[in-house]
Amino acid sequence: MASKLLHRLRRTLLREVTLQPQLGSAEDFPESSELDDDTEGLSSRFSGTLSFEGEQEPESEDPGENSELDSDSDVLEDSGENGTESAESSPACQPPAHNMLTKQLQDSWKQSRTRSIPERLLFEVTDASVVQEGTSKYVLYTIHVIKSGQFDKTPSPITRRYTDFNRLHSQLRGLYGEEMWGIAFPRKKLHRNFAAETIAKRSRAFEQYLTHLHSLAELRRAPLFLEFFYLGDLQAGQSLLRAGQYQEAVGCLLNALGLQEKLGCRPQGHWIFTLAILVASFQELEQPEEAQEYCERALQDLTSPSLQRQQQQHPLLVPLLQAIVRLSWKVSKDKRQWESQLQQLKDSGVDVGSQPSLKEYLVKESLEGSEGGRHKGGRRGLSLVPTAIA
């Protein structure tokens, strides 16, 4: 009898010894293994901080041991608050509790991956090329403006030199000294300006610089900051329209429009003017459907509350109404709404017949940016349009 009891005891002890290591294996708990992989990737993607320090090397973004530990402890603490049991028994009694905790963590991770991400703008330097023009030599940086939070099919590119960034910084400091206080800018170097290391550091610095400016509400709405991105393409589009190169103009104008949309310019600033040049370019290319679409968008924005509050009539209103009446007839769309608006303007005393055509207005109008024309105490209208859309 004693020998049988001793034999059973040996078998029980042997079973506990072999069972305990198996409980911690990844094969028995595939969710735990997947979770560890995912959280490690998450830690490496979101750890580290951005810093903008003149010519210094950006700080390393590798996560330290404490960062990964803090991340794990936060998740475990949240799970514990949701009612997870804290068992004090031996590991042999814990598989059900362990599975429950792992599943909760896995479900939480899956929900966080499907949760909507707030939209923001990313500024990414995708190329930096050394350009030689006669005796002049400079680096041309290509920056893509990308809207995060969703798949951006059309990341809008711009190309800028160091002097363009330096001019923007000087102008913003002159008009927004308080907001610009403490914002560093990479100094101009006398040597090694074209070294790969210098170009790489400046590319990173410009990304951080634009991101920081966009994070400040006052600077994010500053006309100088907004025009830094889109005004060059808009001016090029107008010049190409004047030269009769309409297809090339469309490419520049669509990029300018995309940049304004991402930066939140609609329907202020040069938004209506950009749409109007697109209408004129598509008219000249004999693409009435596209011209009618952009013309309708412009007129819808002209009737937005922010522009209707202006006491002054928008100078592009009559040319756009006249254009959409003809375009709607060409594409077999109802034009009575637009004819009614034109008639209302006539009844109010507006001399509709003496207004220039859309193309005539766009070719003659001077398109300029702010560049010191605005200050916090008041706003001076652009030469493009008076206070109506400035």
VOPAGU-2260 file (C-alpha; in pm, 1 decimal, decimal comma):
REM VOPAGU-2260
SITE   aa  ch    i         X         Y         Z
SITE  MET   A    0       0,0       0,0       0,0
SITE  ALA   A    1     279,3     239,1      94,7
SITE  SER   A    2     463,1     155,1    -226,4
SITE  LYS   A    3     153,1     243,6    -430,3
SITE  LEU   A    4     118,3     580,6    -255,1
SITE  LEU   A    5     487,3     651,6    -309,2
SITE  HIS   A    6     453,6     561,9    -677,2
SITE  ARG   A    7     155,2     800,2    -720,0
SITE  LEU   A    8     343,9    1081,3    -545,0
SITE  ARG   A    9     643,7    1037,7    -777,6
SITE  ARG   A   10     413,4    1048,3   -1083,7
SITE  THR   A   11     242,2    1367,6    -957,5
SITE  LEU   A   12     574,4    1542,7    -892,4
SITE  LEU   A   13     709,0    1435,5   -1231,3
SITE  ARG   A   14     390,8    1569,6   -1402,5
SITE  GLU   A   15     421,0    1911,1   -1229,3
SITE  VAL   A   16     787,0    1943,3   -1330,0
SITE  THR   A   17     712,8    1870,9   -1696,3
SITE  LEU   A   18     392,9    2078,7   -1703,1
SITE  GLN   A   19     531,8    2404,8   -1563,6
SITE  PRO   A   20     777,5    2490,2   -1848,9
SITE  GLN   A   21     508,3    2411,9   -2106,3
SITE  LEU   A   22     277,3    2675,0   -1963,2
SITE  GLY   A   23     513,2    2954,5   -2061,6
SITE  SER   A   24     578,9    2839,0   -2418,8
SITE  ALA   A   25     464,2    3056,7   -2711,0
SITE  GLU   A   26     321,7    2758,0   -2897,9
SITE  ASP   A   27      54,8    2698,6   -2632,3
SITE  PHE   A   28     -53,8    3062,4   -2644,5
SITE  PRO   A   29     -27,4    3191,2   -3003,4
SITE  GLU   A   30    -215,1    3513,5   -2914,0
SITE  SER   A   31      54,5    3599,6   -2662,0
SITE  SER   A   32     328,5    3549,3   -2918,7
SITE  GLU   A   33     150,5    3769,2   -3175,1
SITE  LEU   A   34      81,7    4034,2   -2916,1
SITE  ASP   A   35     447,3    4050,8   -2814,3
SITE  ASP   A   36     550,0    4099,0   -3177,6
SITE  ASP   A   37     290,0    4371,1   -3236,5
SITE  THR   A   38     363,0    4564,7   -2919,6
SITE  GLU   A   39     733,2    4554,7   -2994,8
SITE  GLY   A   40     666,9    4702,3   -3339,9
SITE  LEU   A   41     437,6    4962,4   -3188,2
SITE  SER   A   42     703,8    5061,2   -2937,8
SITE  SER   A   43     967,8    5104,5   -3205,8
SITE  ARG   A   44     733,7    5312,8   -3424,6
SITE  PHE   A   45     606,7    5556,0   -3163,9
SITE  SER   A   46     899,0    5588,7   -2926,2
SITE  GLY   A   47    1137,5    5883,3   -2928,7
SITE  THR   A   48    1073,1    6254,4   -2963,3
SITE  LEU   A   49    1137,9    6503,6   -3239,7
SITE  SER   A   50    1371,3    6790,0   -3163,2
SITE  PHE   A   51    1492,5    7078,6   -3374,2
SITE  GLU   A   52    1843,1    7187,1   -3281,5
SITE  GLY   A   53    2018,8    7403,2   -3541,4
SITE  GLU   A   54    2298,6    7195,2   -3690,2
SITE  GLN   A   55    2311,0    6929,0   -3422,3
SITE  GLU   A   56    2242,6    6566,1   -3485,6
SITE  PRO   A   57    1878,2    6471,0   -3414,2
SITE  GLU   A   58    1838,7    6265,8   -3101,2
SITE  SER   A   59    1822,4    5891,0   -3136,2
SITE  GLU   A   60    1473,8    5751,2   -3171,8
SITE  ASP   A   61    1561,4    5404,6   -3043,2
SITE  PRO   A   62    1341,3    5317,2   -2749,5
SITE  GLY   A   63    1514,2    5247,7   -2422,3
SITE  GLU   A   64    1440,4    4962,6   -2189,9
SITE  ASN   A   65    1227,4    5180,5   -1965,1
SITE  SER   A   66    1009,2    5291,5   -2255,4
SITE  GLU   A   67     915,5    4936,5   -2351,2
SITE  LEU   A   68     861,3    4843,9   -1987,1
SITE  ASP   A   69     635,2    5144,1   -1929,0
SITE  SER   A   70     428,9    5058,1   -2234,2
SITE  ASP   A   71     371,1    4702,9   -2120,0
SITE  SER   A   72     288,5    4803,9   -1763,6
SITE  ASP   A   73      32,8    5057,2   -1883,2
SITE  VAL   A   74    -152,8    4793,3   -2083,3
SITE  LEU   A   75    -144,9    4545,4   -1800,9
SITE  GLU   A   76    -266,5    4806,2   -1552,9
SITE  ASP   A   77    -561,2    4897,0   -1774,7
SITE  SER   A   78    -654,9    4532,0   -1807,2
SITE  GLY   A   79    -639,7    4487,2   -1431,1
SITE  GLU   A   80    -876,0    4778,0   -1375,7
SITE  ASN   A   81   -1125,9    4614,7   -1609,7
SITE  GLY   A   82   -1173,7    4325,1   -1368,0
SITE  THR   A   83    -892,2    4082,1   -1447,4
SITE  GLU   A   84    -834,6    3846,1   -1154,7
SITE  SER   A   85    -504,7    3842,6    -970,6
SITE  ALA   A   86    -457,2    3476,7    -878,2
SITE  GLU   A   87    -210,6    3381,2    -608,0
SITE  SER   A   88    -222,6    3006,8    -670,5
SITE  SER   A   89      45,4    2798,7    -836,2
SITE  PRO   A   90     113,0    2826,4   -1214,0
SITE  ALA   A   91     -57,5    2490,6   -1265,1
SITE  CYS   A   92    -391,9    2650,9   -1172,8
SITE  GLN   A   93    -352,9    2962,9   -1393,2
SITE  PRO   A   94    -414,9    2871,7   -1759,0
SITE  PRO   A   95    -774,4    3004,4   -1762,2
SITE  ALA   A   96    -675,6    3342,1   -1608,0
SITE  HIS   A   97    -370,6    3368,5   -1831,3
SITE  ASN   A   98    -578,0    3302,0   -2143,9
SITE  MET   A   99    -833,8    3561,1   -2036,1
SITE  LEU   A  100    -568,7    3828,4   -1987,0
SITE  THR   A  101    -401,1    3750,6   -2319,1
SITE  LYS   A  102    -731,2    3763,6   -2506,0
SITE  GLN   A  103    -823,4    4095,9   -2348,5
SITE  LEU   A  104    -489,9    4244,4   -2448,5
SITE  GLN   A  105    -524,9    4104,4   -2798,9
SITE  ASP   A  106    -877,1    4243,1   -2839,2
SITE  SER   A  107    -766,0    4582,1   -2708,9
SITE  TRP   A  108    -479,7    4587,2   -2959,2
SITE  LYS   A  109    -709,9    4495,0   -3249,4
SITE  GLN   A  110    -955,2    4768,5   -3152,1
SITE  SER   A  111    -677,5    5025,9   -3133,4
SITE  ARG   A  112    -566,2    4933,6   -3484,9
SITE  THR   A  113    -914,0    4986,6   -3628,7
SITE  ARG   A  114    -984,6    5303,2   -3432,2
SITE  SER   A  115    -991,0    5619,8   -3646,0
SITE  ILE   A  116    -668,0    5819,5   -3645,3
SITE  PRO   A  117    -698,8    6198,8   -3629,2
SITE  GLU   A  118    -587,5    6370,6   -3947,2
SITE  ARG   A  119    -274,8    6581,6   -3947,9
SITE  LEU   A  120     -15,2    6688,6   -4201,8
SITE  LEU   A  121     319,5    6522,6   -4251,9
SITE  PHE   A  122     610,8    6702,5   -4417,9
SITE  GLU   A  123     858,2    6459,4   -4568,8
SITE  VAL   A  124    1174,5    6547,3   -4761,2
SITE  THR   A  125    1184,7    6281,3   -5030,7
SITE  ASP   A  126    1476,0    6413,3   -5235,7
SITE  ALA   A  127    1763,6    6659,0   -5207,0
SITE  SER   A  128    1956,0    6735,8   -5525,8
SITE  VAL   A  129    2256,1    6958,3   -5586,6
SITE  VAL   A  130    2175,3    7197,8   -5872,9
SITE  GLN   A  131    2435,1    7390,5   -6074,4
SITE  GLU   A  132    2308,4    7698,6   -6261,6
SITE  GLY   A  133    2599,0    7883,5   -6419,4
SITE  THR   A  134    2814,9    8000,8   -6132,1
SITE  SER   A  135    2537,3    7937,5   -5880,7
SITE  LYS   A  136    2517,0    7611,4   -5693,3
SITE  TYR   A  137    2249,4    7514,1   -5442,2
SITE  VAL   A  138    2057,3    7220,1   -5295,6
SITE  LEU   A  139    1695,5    7174,5   -5403,3
SITE  TYR   A  140    1478,8    6993,5   -5148,4
SITE  THR   A  141    1161,6    6809,8   -5255,8
SITE  ILE   A  142     903,6    6806,3   -4977,0
SITE  HIS   A  143     584,5    6601,4   -4992,3
SITE  VAL   A  144     286,9    6730,7   -4795,8
SITE  ILE   A  145      90,1    6424,6   -4688,5
SITE  LYS   A  146    -239,2    6404,6   -4502,5
SITE  SER   A  147    -218,8    6134,1   -4238,0
SITE  GLY   A  148    -508,4    5940,2   -4088,1
SITE  GLN   A  149    -605,5    5799,8   -4427,8
SITE  PHE   A  150    -442,8    5680,5   -4748,1
SITE  ASP   A  151    -332,6    5994,2   -4931,0
SITE  LYS   A  152    -346,8    5915,9   -5302,6
SITE  THR   A  153    -205,9    6256,4   -5400,5
SITE  PRO   A  154      76,6    6367,7   -5170,0
SITE  SER   A  155     144,0    6721,7   -5291,2
SITE  PRO   A  156     512,6    6794,2   -5365,1
SITE  ILE   A  157     697,5    7126,0   -5350,7
SITE  THR   A  158    1062,4    7209,6   -5420,2
SITE  ARG   A  159    1241,6    7468,5   -5206,1
SITE  ARG   A  160    1595,4    7591,4   -5149,8
SITE  TYR   A  161    1763,9    7679,9   -4821,6
SITE  THR   A  162    1715,3    8048,7   -4905,2
SITE  ASP   A  163    1338,1    7992,6   -4937,0
SITE  PHE   A  164    1323,3    7846,8   -4586,8
SITE  ASN   A  165    1547,0    8123,9   -4454,0
SITE  ARG   A  166    1324,5    8393,4   -4608,1
SITE  LEU   A  167    1013,3    8234,9   -4458,1
SITE  HIS   A  168    1178,2    8220,1   -4116,3
SITE  SER   A  169    1285,9    8585,5   -4128,7
SITE  GLN   A  170     942,1    8706,7   -4239,6
SITE  LEU   A  171     760,1    8502,6   -3976,2
SITE  ARG   A  172     992,0    8633,4   -3705,6
SITE  GLY   A  173     916,9    8988,5   -3815,8
SITE  LEU   A  174     538,2    8942,8   -3805,0
SITE  TYR   A  175     494,6    8675,9   -3538,5
SITE  GLY   A  176     780,6    8739,3   -3298,4
SITE  GLU   A  177     606,4    8596,9   -2993,3
SITE  GLU   A  178     510,0    8269,4   -3159,2
SITE  MET   A  179     851,3    8236,5   -3327,2
SITE  TRP   A  180    1044,2    8294,6   -3005,2
SITE  GLY   A  181    1271,9    8001,9   -2929,4
SITE  ILE   A  182    1230,1    7835,7   -3271,2
SITE  ALA   A  183    1577,7    7757,2   -3400,8
SITE  PHE   A  184    1682,8    7752,4   -3763,9
SITE  PRO   A  185    1989,6    7583,4   -3919,7
SITE  ARG   A  186    2267,1    7835,7   -3967,6
SITE  LYS   A  187    2422,9    7888,2   -4308,2
SITE  LYS   A  188    2761,3    7719,3   -4325,0
SITE  LEU   A  189    3070,1    7849,3   -4499,8
SITE  HIS   A  190    3200,8    7502,7   -4579,9
SITE  ARG   A  191    3059,8    7156,2   -4651,8
SITE  ASN   A  192    2717,3    7289,6   -4755,6
SITE  PHE   A  193    2696,4    7017,0   -5020,2
SITE  ALA   A  194    2827,7    6730,3   -4809,6
SITE  ALA   A  195    2589,6    6437,3   -4781,2
SITE  GLU   A  196    2591,8    6462,4   -4400,6
SITE  THR   A  197    2494,7    6832,1   -4406,6
SITE  ILE   A  198    2217,1    6773,3   -4660,2
SITE  ALA   A  199    2078,8    6483,2   -4455,5
SITE  LYS   A  200    2078,5    6689,4   -4133,3
SITE  ARG   A  201    1906,8    6982,7   -4303,2
SITE  SER   A  202    1644,9    6757,2   -4461,2
SITE  ARG   A  203    1555,0    6624,5   -4118,8
SITE  ALA   A  204    1562,9    6975,9   -3970,8
SITE  PHE   A  205    1328,4    7117,2   -4237,3
SITE  GLU   A  206    1078,3    6836,7   -4172,6
SITE  GLN   A  207    1078,9    6916,6   -3800,9
SITE  TYR   A  208    1066,0    7291,0   -3866,4
SITE  LEU   A  209     753,9    7274,1   -4085,8
SITE  THR   A  210     587,1    7026,2   -3851,1
SITE  HIS   A  211     645,9    7255,4   -3554,6
SITE  LEU   A  212     515,9    7564,0   -3736,6
SITE  HIS   A  213     203,6    7376,4   -3843,3
SITE  SER   A  214     142,6    7264,1   -3484,4
SITE  LEU   A  215      99,9    7628,2   -3370,5
SITE  ALA   A  216    -250,6    7758,2   -3446,4
SITE  GLU   A  217    -147,0    8119,4   -3509,4
SITE  LEU   A  218     131,6    8024,9   -3750,7
SITE  ARG   A  219     -72,2    7750,1   -3917,3
SITE  ARG   A  220    -320,0    8016,6   -4034,1
SITE  ALA   A  221     -55,6    8274,7   -4124,3
SITE  PRO   A  222     -78,5    8374,2   -4494,2
SITE  LEU   A  223     301,0    8373,6   -4524,3
SITE  PHE   A  224     319,3    8014,4   -4403,8
SITE  LEU   A  225      36,4    7900,4   -4633,6
SITE  GLU   A  226     169,2    8080,2   -4940,9
SITE  PHE   A  227     513,0    7924,6   -4885,8
SITE  PHE   A  228     359,2    7598,9   -5007,7
SITE  TYR   A  229     118,4    7684,4   -5289,8
SITE  LEU   A  230     187,8    8035,9   -5421,2
SITE  GLY   A  231     475,6    7930,9   -5649,2
SITE  ASP   A  232     260,9    7674,6   -5831,1
SITE  LEU   A  233     -28,3    7920,9   -5856,6
SITE  GLN   A  234     192,3    8194,0   -6005,1
SITE  ALA   A  235     341,8    7941,7   -6248,0
SITE  GLY   A  236      -8,2    7835,5   -6352,1
SITE  GLN   A  237    -108,5    8193,8   -6425,8
SITE  SER   A  238     211,0    8252,0   -6628,4
SITE  LEU   A  239     147,6    7937,2   -6831,5
SITE  LEU   A  240    -211,1    8047,1   -6894,0
SITE  ARG   A  241     -81,9    8378,0   -7028,3
SITE  ALA   A  242     165,0    8189,8   -7250,5
SITE  GLY   A  243    -105,4    7962,2   -7389,6
SITE  GLN   A  244      45,1    7646,7   -7234,3
SITE  TYR   A  245    -281,4    7528,1   -7087,2
SITE  GLN   A  246    -199,7    7161,4   -7021,8
SITE  GLU   A  247     113,5    7255,1   -6827,7
SITE  ALA   A  248     -88,1    7514,7   -6638,4
SITE  VAL   A  249    -339,6    7250,6   -6526,7
SITE  GLY   A  250     -63,5    7041,2   -6363,2
SITE  CYS   A  251      65,5    7334,1   -6156,8
SITE  LEU   A  252    -283,9    7451,0   -6063,2
SITE  LEU   A  253    -404,5    7109,2   -5948,8
SITE  ASN   A  254    -101,8    7080,1   -5719,8
SITE  ALA   A  255    -164,4    7431,9   -5585,0
SITE  LEU   A  256    -528,3    7343,1   -5524,1
SITE  GLY   A  257    -436,6    7020,2   -5344,5
SITE  LEU   A  258    -191,5    7204,4   -5120,1
SITE  GLN   A  259    -449,4    7468,9   -5029,4
SITE  GLU   A  260    -706,5    7201,5   -4950,8
SITE  LYS   A  261    -469,7    7015,0   -4718,3
SITE  LEU   A  262    -361,6    7337,1   -4548,4
SITE  GLY   A  263    -722,9    7438,3   -4484,9
SITE  CYS   A  264    -732,1    7746,6   -4709,3
SITE  ARG   A  265   -1078,4    7676,4   -4852,3
SITE  PRO   A  266   -1253,0    7906,8   -4934,0
SITE  GLN   A  267   -1020,2    8190,4   -4825,0
SITE  GLY   A  268    -701,4    8332,2   -4971,0
SITE  HIS   A  269    -632,6    8239,1   -5333,0
SITE  TRP   A  270    -870,8    7942,6   -5338,4
SITE  ILE   A  271   -1132,6    8096,5   -5570,7
SITE  PHE   A  272    -862,8    8237,2   -5798,3
SITE  THR   A  273    -704,5    7890,9   -5833,3
SITE  LEU   A  274   -1038,8    7735,2   -5927,8
SITE  ALA   A  275   -1103,4    8015,6   -6177,0
SITE  ILE   A  276    -769,9    7961,6   -6358,3
SITE  LEU   A  277    -848,0    7590,5   -6379,1
SITE  VAL   A  278   -1184,9    7673,9   -6537,5
SITE  ALA   A  279   -1019,3    7899,0   -6796,4
SITE  SER   A  280    -747,5    7640,9   -6873,3
SITE  PHE   A  281    -998,6    7358,2   -6922,7
SITE  GLN   A  282   -1209,4    7586,0   -7143,3
SITE  GLU   A  283    -910,7    7648,5   -7368,3
SITE  LEU   A  284    -837,1    7272,9   -7374,7
SITE  GLU   A  285   -1199,6    7216,4   -7486,7
SITE  GLN   A  286   -1280,1    7005,4   -7181,4
SITE  PRO   A  287   -1615,9    7154,4   -7083,9
SITE  GLU   A  288   -1704,2    6884,2   -6827,1
SITE  GLU   A  289   -1396,6    6957,8   -6617,3
SITE  ALA   A  290   -1439,1    7333,7   -6664,7
SITE  GLN   A  291   -1802,7    7316,3   -6553,6
SITE  GLU   A  292   -1713,8    7107,2   -6247,5
SITE  TYR   A  293   -1451,5    7352,0   -6118,9
SITE  CYS   A  294   -1668,0    7650,9   -6205,1
SITE  GLU   A  295   -1952,2    7508,2   -5998,0
SITE  ARG   A  296   -1715,6    7441,6   -5707,9
SITE  ALA   A  297   -1596,5    7801,8   -5718,2
SITE  LEU   A  298   -1950,6    7940,4   -5718,6
SITE  GLN   A  299   -2056,0    7711,3   -5433,3
SITE  ASP   A  300   -1765,7    7839,1   -5225,3
SITE  LEU   A  301   -1847,6    8198,4   -5317,1
SITE  THR   A  302   -2185,4    8149,1   -5151,4
SITE  SER   A  303   -2029,3    8008,2   -4832,3
SITE  PRO   A  304   -2113,3    8199,5   -4511,5
SITE  SER   A  305   -1754,0    8316,5   -4462,8
SITE  LEU   A  306   -1759,1    8499,7   -4798,3
SITE  GLN   A  307   -2121,3    8607,9   -4786,6
SITE  ARG   A  308   -2044,4    8808,9   -4472,8
SITE  GLN   A  309   -1816,1    9030,8   -4682,1
SITE  GLN   A  310   -1986,0    9352,0   -4783,7
SITE  GLN   A  311   -1789,0    9376,4   -5107,1
SITE  GLN   A  312   -1894,5    9177,8   -5412,4
SITE  HIS   A  313   -1632,3    8928,6   -5522,5
SITE  PRO   A  314   -1472,5    9046,9   -5851,1
SITE  LEU   A  315   -1484,1    8695,3   -5998,6
SITE  LEU   A  316   -1854,9    8641,1   -5931,1
SITE  VAL   A  317   -1993,4    8779,7   -6259,4
SITE  PRO   A  318   -1723,1    8624,5   -6485,3
SITE  LEU   A  319   -1778,3    8285,2   -6321,2
SITE  LEU   A  320   -2157,6    8309,2   -6353,2
SITE  GLN   A  321   -2130,0    8401,2   -6720,6
SITE  ALA   A  322   -1889,2    8112,1   -6776,4
SITE  ILE   A  323   -2103,8    7851,0   -6603,3
SITE  VAL   A  324   -2414,6    7947,6   -6800,4
SITE  ARG   A  325   -2231,1    7870,5   -7124,9
SITE  LEU   A  326   -2061,9    7557,7   -6983,7
SITE  SER   A  327   -2385,5    7416,1   -6842,6
SITE  TRP   A  328   -2547,6    7456,5   -7182,5
SITE  LYS   A  329   -2254,2    7270,4   -7347,1
SITE  VAL   A  330   -2267,4    6975,2   -7109,4
SITE  SER   A  331   -2650,7    6965,8   -7099,4
SITE  LYS   A  332   -2690,0    7065,2   -6735,2
SITE  ASP   A  333   -2956,1    7286,7   -6582,7
SITE  LYS   A  334   -2843,9    7650,3   -6605,2
SITE  ARG   A  335   -3154,0    7820,2   -6468,9
SITE  GLN   A  336   -3004,0    7861,2   -6120,9
SITE  TRP   A  337   -2707,6    8056,3   -6256,6
SITE  GLU   A  338   -2918,6    8263,2   -6494,5
SITE  SER   A  339   -3139,0    8357,4   -6199,8
SITE  GLN   A  340   -2836,1    8476,5   -6001,7
SITE  LEU   A  341   -2716,3    8685,8   -6294,7
SITE  GLN   A  342   -3060,3    8841,1   -6324,2
SITE  GLN   A  343   -3060,3    8927,0   -5954,2
SITE  LEU   A  344   -2729,2    9108,0   -5998,7
SITE  LYS   A  345   -2872,8    9302,7   -6292,1
SITE  ASP   A  346   -3177,1    9398,1   -6087,6
SITE  SER   A  347   -2951,0    9519,8   -5805,6
SITE  GLY   A  348   -2779,6    9763,4   -6044,2
SITE  VAL   A  349   -2467,1    9566,0   -6142,7
SITE  ASP   A  350   -2359,2    9636,5   -6501,3
SITE  VAL   A  351   -2312,4    9272,8   -6603,1
SITE  GLY   A  352   -2248,7    9354,8   -6968,3
SITE  SER   A  353   -1936,3    9561,4   -6898,0
SITE  GLN   A  354   -1763,5    9287,8   -6697,9
SITE  PRO   A  355   -1451,2    9125,5   -6852,0
SITE  SER   A  356   -1456,8    8761,1   -6951,8
SITE  LEU   A  357   -1308,1    8510,2   -6710,1
SITE  LYS   A  358    -986,1    8463,8   -6905,4
SITE  GLU   A  359    -939,9    8838,9   -6957,8
SITE  TYR   A  360    -968,4    8901,7   -6586,7
SITE  LEU   A  361    -726,0    8622,3   -6493,9
SITE  VAL   A  362    -462,7    8726,5   -6748,0
SITE  LYS   A  363    -464,5    9094,0   -6646,4
SITE  GLU   A  364    -489,0    9049,7   -6270,0
SITE  SER   A  365    -169,5    9083,2   -6070,2
SITE  LEU   A  366    -111,6    8783,7   -5845,9
SITE  GLU   A  367      98,8    8861,8   -5542,0
SITE  GLY   A  368     152,4    8715,5   -5199,8
SITE  SER   A  369     149,4    8865,8   -4853,8
SITE  GLU   A  370     522,0    8917,7   -4781,3
SITE  GLY   A  371     477,7    9171,6   -4509,5
SITE  GLY   A  372     137,6    9297,7   -4622,4
SITE  ARG   A  373     -32,6    9158,9   -4312,8
SITE  HIS   A  374      15,8    9216,9   -3946,4
SITE  LYS   A  375    -165,6    9123,0   -3630,7
SITE  GLY   A  376    -329,2    9458,4   -3585,3
SITE  GLY   A  377    -505,7    9447,1   -3920,2
SITE  ARG   A  378    -509,8    9283,6   -4261,6
SITE  ARG   A  379    -422,3    9444,8   -4589,4
SITE  GLY   A  380    -590,9    9300,3   -4894,4
SITE  LEU   A  381    -381,0    9129,8   -5161,6
SITE  SER   A  382    -346,0    9301,0   -5495,6
SITE  LEU   A  383    -523,4    8996,5   -5639,7
SITE  VAL   A  384    -854,7    9061,2   -5464,1
SITE  PRO   A  385    -943,5    9323,8   -5206,4
SITE  THR   A  386   -1069,8    9235,6   -4862,9
SITE  ALA   A  387   -1330,3    8999,8   -5011,9
SITE  ILE   A  388   -1102,7    8696,1   -4994,8
SITE  ALA   A  389    -785,8    8829,2   -4837,7
